[in-house]
Amino acid sequence: MIIGGYQGVSLIDYPGVIASIIFLRGCNLMCPYCHNSELIPFEGDTVSEEEVFNHLVKNKNIIDGVCVTGGEPCLQPDLPEFLAKIKKLGFKIKLDTSGSEIDTLKTSLSKKLVDYVAMDIKHSFDKYGEIVRGKNYKEVVDSVRKAMDVLRSSGIDYEYRTTIWRGVHMEEDIMDIASILKPKEKYFLQDVKTEKTLVPIELGEGPSSKEIARAVKEKYPEIIISSRN
């Protein structure tokens, strides 16, 4: 595995679980507002699997889970084997993904290697190209649709989330996304942070994540939606 680093303890990244975070390198979406842009290339600073697993073993009495994030973790084909090693230590695993690499995601879920998935939905499907710059957005949308079906049939807990870029994401865009969600599915919105992005970005005129969440909740009360910042 190409590991960009890890964080010892987090109380907020894995809902209800005290977890360590492992950051995997590599992503091909090139979203302008990416706040982990240093992880986009596979080349760069790395830490060894040995160091990461030594940390996990040493802290088993403190942490209950591991959040595997990136980058896009599913770009690395040996992800299932890596997750299996973490599972053998007895940890719960949360996987962060864009849903853009469906095969690795399907393998990881079918082997029961993941307990919770947080999947990004970048934009309403017909506007994905406004966010995804590194890969054909139509291919990404097709994969995301399949990933949603896979999650729904997996039997594990999951959430969807969208980063709101004011002036790019409008209320009607999030309404479009909400319209395809199933009752009781969890959907979290968060405002984009303009510091430490892939390229400099500016905020335009538009509603905040809290304002959009409030409007969506009124129209689609059957889904679980809120703003998380």
N, C-alpha and C positions, 0 to 999 in steps of 0.2 A: 504494500500500500504506500502511496505517496501522501504523507501526512504533513500538513503545514504547521501544526502545533496543537496544543490542548490547553484547556482551562480546568483547574483543579476541582472547584466546587461551584455549582450554580443552583440557585433556589427558584429561578424563574423560567428556565428554558424547557424543562420537562414538567408539564402540569402535575402537581402533587407529588413530585419525586425529587429528592436531592440527587443531583447528577454531575458528572464530569462531562465536558464537551470536547469532542475530537473534531478538528477541522481538517478535512481532506482537500487536497489541491485539485484544481482543474474544473473549468466550466466553459461551455461553448455558447452561452446565451448572450453575454455582453450587455446586460441591462445597464443603462446609463447611470442609474441611481445605486448600483451595487455598493454596499458598505463593506464588503469583504473582497474588494477588487484585487488585493494583493494575492489572493488565492486562485485567481482565474487561470494563470499559467501553471502548467505542471512543474515547470522549472522554478526554482527558488529555494528559500530556506525550508528545511525539513527536519523532522525528528523521527527517530527510529521506532518501529513497532515495539522493540524491546523496552525502550524508555517509557512508552505509553502503558504497556502492560505492567511494568514494574510499578508505575504510579497507581494503576487500578488495584493491583493486589495489595499494595501498601495502605490504601485508603478504603478497603472493603468495609471497615467498621463505621465509615462516615457517609459514603455514597451508596445509593440503592440502584442507580441507573446511569446510563451513558447516552448522551445525545450525539449522534453522528451527523455532522453538517458539512458545509463547504463554502464556496465551490458547489459542485453538483456531485455528491457521493456516488450516484449510480453510473457515472462515467467510468469508474474504475471497475473492470470486469471481475476482479477478485474480491469485491465487496462482500459477497455472501460468505466466503471463507473467513474474512476478517470479522464479520458479525458473529459467526459461529464460535470463534475464539472468545469473544466477549461474553457470549451466552454461557459458555462452559464455566465461566467464573461466577455465574449466578446473577448477573445484572439484567435489569430491564433495559430495553433499547428503544430509543426514539430516533427516527430517521427523518431528516429534513430533505425535501426534494422538490424539484420543479415539475416532476412528472414527465420530463422530456426524454428519459431513457427507460422505456417501459420494460425491456427484457430483464435488466438487472433488478428492477423493482419487483417484477413478478416472481423471479427466482427467490429473492429474499423473503417475500411474503409466503410463497408456497412452502418454503422450508421452515416456516414458523420462527424466523430469526429476528423479527421485529414486533414490538408490542404497541407502538404508537407511531403514526406518521403525520407529519405536518407538511402539507403540499401547497405550494404557491400557485395561485391562479393570477397570472400577470396582468390581465386585462380582459374585457369582454372579447370573445373569441374572434370577432371580425376586426378587432383593433390590436391584436397581439403584436403586429409588426411595429407598433409605436413604442414597444418596450424591448422586445427580443430583436437584437441586432446581429448576433453572431451565427444564427442558424435559421434556415427557412422557417418562417413563423407558422406556415400552414402545416409543416411536418410536426412542429412542436404542439400545435393545437390538436392534431390527430392523436398524438401520444398522450396528451393531457386527458382527452376524452376517454381513452382506453384506461388510463391510470385511475380515473374516477370510478369506472366500472369495477376494476380490480379491487380497489379499496372497499367498495360497497359489498363485495362478495367475500372479503377476506376474513371477516369476523373479528378484526382487531379495532381498536379505537383510533380515530383519525380526526383531523381538522383541515379545513382549507383556510387560506389567508391571502390577502391582497395588500400590497403597499400602495397607499394613495399618494399620487404625485399631483398636487393641485394644478389645475390647468390642463392636465392630460387625462386624468380620471375624473369623470363627471358622475353625478348621481345616477343618470340613466345607464351608464356602463355597469355599475355595480348592481343595479336592478336586473340587468340582463343576466349577470352571473347568478344572482339569487334565484332567478326564475327557473334555473335548471337544478337547483339543490333539492334534496329530499327532506321531508319533515325530520326534525331533530338533528340534522347535520349541523356541525359547528363551523362557523365562518367568522374569522377575525380580520379586522381591518387595522392598519397601522399607518401613521403618517410618515412620508419619506423624510429622511434626515439628509440635509444638504451638505454636511461635512463628510469628508473622506469618501467621495463617490468615484466611480470609474472615470467619469468626465464631469466638468463643472455643470451643475444644473441650476435652474432658477424655478421658483414657484410662480405659477400663474394664478389667475382668478378661478376660484372654485371652492367647493365645500370641503371641510375637514373630514377625517375619518369618523369622528364622533357624530357629526351632522349627518353623514351618509348612513351610518349604522342606525341612527334614530329613524330615518325615513324608511329604510328597508324593513326594519322591525315592524313598523306600522302596516306595511303592505304584505309582508311575508312573516306573520307571527309564528308560523310553524317551524321556522329554522332558528337556530341559536346563533345570533349575531351580536357582536359588540366590538368596540374599539379597544385595541391593546397597544399602548405606547409606553 
